[in-house]
Amino acid sequence: MRDRPLGPIRWERHATPRGGERRIARLDPRDEARYRRLVAPLVPTIEASLGSRAFANRVVDGRIGPWARDRRAWRREARCAIAGCDDVVVVVSDVRDCYGAMGERAIGVLPMGTELEVFIHALRDAGVRGLPVGPEPSAVLANGILAIPDGEASAAGCRPIRWVDDVVFVAAGRRSAQRAFDAWRRALDPLGLEAHDGKTRWAHGRIGAAALVDGRAASDPGGASRGIIAAP
């Protein structure tokens, strides 16, 4: 079974909400089942590494939770954090080419085992960059990798509210937000990942912060600013 070559991968192109394109990998059913089997032993360790502010692709009773429900919970958590914070500053960002960039350095932080490593390398030989987008086991592995920058940001004072690689930092004052964001950004580098400068925004004040989280233009006097912000 271990040496069986991969079956064909069917590629699908899907438009993203921001006007881009995402390639989804549909594995042969036998390969999909094998991928699930190989990742299953890692689930308890990965889930234990995730805090309550990581909402996407959480595994409960062996299954990933409903996308729409968990997406709503992510936005609700961000809005509640904004409403409960005085002098609120919000930073939103994501990881550039998140799954595609998860190469050897990223997957090397997980206790994968030889057979899963061989399977991942076989996927790459078949044309997959990083982890394939689409199969649920990839989402589980990505969560385990992204738990590391989550933890670094938390140690700096603000754990991100995360949906896959989309992160929201809610902090009291710009200095606190900058410090946590910078810790998260720096923690990506050893994993071969980077924050997406073009998708990073920050806003000061509850109205602007809420608009930013909802994907709308900020309308308060603080407005919203674009780009990576360095720690003071």
N, C-alpha and C positions, 0 to 999 in steps of 0.2 A: 504493500500500500504506500509506503513511504517513497518508493522509487517510481511510482506511477507518474508518467508525464502529465502536465496540466492539460485539461481540455481547452477548447477554444474560448476566448473571451469576447463577448459581444459588447461593443462600445456604443453608448448612447450620448447624444449631445443635448443638454438642457440649458435653456436660457436662465440666467440668474436675475433676481429682482433689480439689480443695479445695471443691467444691460450687458453683462458679460456672458460667458459660456462655461459650462461645467461638463466635463466628460465623466459619465457614469460607467463603471465596469460591471457587467453582468457575467458572473463566473458560471462555468459549467456546474450544474447542480451537485455533482459529486465533489467538486472542488469547494463549493460553498459549504457543504456539510463538513468537509475536512477542516476548513478554516474555522468553523464554529467549534469543532471538537478540540482543536489545538489551542484556541484562545480561552475556552471555558475554564480551565484551571486557574487562569490569571484573574478572573472576575472578582473573587473575594478580596484579593490584594489591591486591585485597582479601585474597587468601590471604597475600601477602607481609607484610601489616600485622598479621596474627594471630599470636600466639605459640602455643607448644605447650600452653598452658593453656586455650585456647578449643576446646571439643570438639564442639559441635553444628554441623551444617550445613556441614561442611568438604567442599570439592570436590576429588575425586581422579579424574583421568582423565575429567573432564567430568561426573561424577556426585556427588551428595551421598551421604556414607557412611551405612551402616545405622544407624537411630535407636537400636535396642536395644543394639547393640554399643558405640556411642559414649557412650550414657548410662551404661553400666556403667563405661566407661573414665573418665568424669568423676567418678563416685563413688569409684572406686579411687584416682584421683589425689588427691582430697581426703583420703581415709583415710590414704594413705601420707604426705602432708604433715603430718597431725596426729601420726602415730606418730613421725615424725622430728624433731619440734619440742619442745624443752624449754619449760616455762612457756607452753604453747600457749594462745592466744586465737583463737577463730574468730568471724567475723561472716558471717552469711548475709543476703542481700537480693535484691531484684529491681527491675525498672523498672516503674513504674505504667503500665498500658495501653500496653505497649511498642510494638507495631506501630501501633496506632491513633494514638499520639502522634507518630509519625515524620512530621512535616509538612515545611514548606519549610526550616526551619532545619536539620533533621536530614539530609534528602537533599541539601541544598546543599553538604555537605562532600564529596560524592562527585563524581568527574569523569564525570557521566552522559552528557553529550552531548544535543543538542537533541531528537533523536527519542525517546529514553527519557524526557526531561522531558515531552514532549507526551503520551506514553503514560500516564505517571503522572497527569498532570492529567486525562486522559480518564477514568481509573479513578475519580478523585475526583468528577468530574461525574456518574459513574454511581452514586455513593453510597458509595464506599470511603473510609474514614477512614484517613489515613496510608498505610501499606503493607498490601495485602490479606494476611490470614492464610490460608495454604493453599498458594499457588503457591511452588515452590522458589526462583524468582528473588528473591522478597521476603526469604527467609531469607538469601540471599547478601548482599543490600543491607544488611539489618539487621546482619549480622556486620561489614560494613565500617564502619558507623556506630558500633557498640559497641566497635570496636577503639580508638577515641579515648579514652574513659574507662578502658579497660584500660591503655593506655599511661600515662595520668596516675597511676593507682594504682601501676603498676610503678615509675615515677620516684620515687614516695613511699616505695618500699621493699617493696611486696608486690603482685605481679600477681595479679588474681583468677583463680580456677579457675572458668571460666564455661561454663554450658550455656544457650544462647540468651541470655536476660537474667537468668537465675538465677546469682548470683555467690556464691562462697565465698572469704573471705579467711582465710588461716592465717598467723599471725605469732607471734613470740616476745614475749609481753608485751602488755598492753592498749594502751600508748602507740603501739606500732608498728601494731597492728591499726586503731586509731582514725585514725591519720595516713593510712594507705592508703585506708581506707573513705571518709574525708572528701574525699580527692583525687578518688576515683571519683565520689562524690555531686556534688561541685562541677562536675566536668567534664560532667555530664549537662545542666546548666542551659543552656549556650549552644546545645545541640542541641534545646531545647524539651522535654526529658525530665526526670523526677524519680525519685528513689529512693522505693520504697513503704514508708512508715513502718510500716504495719500488718503487713508481712511481713518486717521486719528484726529479727533476733535475734542475740544474741552469747552466747558461753559461754566459761568459763575452765576449763582442765583437760581432759585427754584423753578422759575418759569422757563428760563433758557435751558436748564438741566433737563427738565421734563420733555421739552421739545426735542432735545438732542437724543434722548433715549427713545422717543417715539419716531425718530427719523424725520422730524420736521425742522424747518429753519428756526433758529432761536429768535425770539422777538423781544426779550427783555433788554434793558440797557447794557447788561454784561455781554450779550451776544454770544456767539460761538466762534472759537478760533481753530484754525486748521494746523495740523502738523505735530511732529514729535516735540514734546516739551521736556527739557532736561531737568534733573533734580537740582535744587538750589545748592 
